[in-house]
Amino acid sequence: MKTRTEITLETERWIAVSRPRKTRWCPSCANYVEMMSIDDAALFAHVTSRTIFRRVEAGALHSIETAEGLLLICPNSPNLTL
């Protein structure tokens, strides 16, 4: 007689970003939100930075560009987690 043992593992993934963020006006949301960098948005959406750029270029994500040329992504963008 053989004995069979099954082991089930459940995991969760949490991402904590401790970089300082600034509240900015999102014209698409018409609200002040804590905007994310491209890299933070990519981590949040589980995609590459290039995918985030493509979504911004397609108009699928809310974004703004700072005076310094930094692209910021609104976390309330409906297509951020696709």
PEPESUL-V944290 format. One record per backbone hydrogen bond with DSSP energy under -0.5 kcal/mol. NH is the residue of the N-H (numbers start at 1). CO is the residue of the C=O. E is the energy in kcal/mol with one decimal. If there is no record, write none. Layout:
# PEPESUL-V944290
nh->[NH	NH]
co->[CO	CO]
e->[E	E]
This chain:
# PEPESUL-V944290
nh->[5	14	16	17	18	24	26	27	30	31	33	33	35	35	36	41	42	43	44	45	46	46	47	52	53	54	55	56	57	58	59	60	61	64	66	69	72	72	73	74	77	79	80	82]
co->[3	12	14	15	16	33	31	25	26	26	24	31	22	33	73	37	38	39	40	41	42	43	42	48	49	50	51	52	53	54	56	55	55	72	70	66	64	70	36	62	74	60	77	79]
e->[-0.5	-0.5	-0.5	-0.6	-0.6	-3.0	-2.8	-0.7	-2.2	-1.2	-2.7	-0.5	-1.1	-1.1	-3.3	-2.4	-2.3	-2.2	-2.6	-2.3	-0.9	-0.6	-2.1	-1.5	-2.3	-2.5	-2.2	-2.3	-2.8	-1.9	-1.4	-2.6	-0.8	-2.1	-2.7	-1.8	-3.1	-0.5	-3.3	-2.4	-1.6	-0.8	-1.5	-0.8]
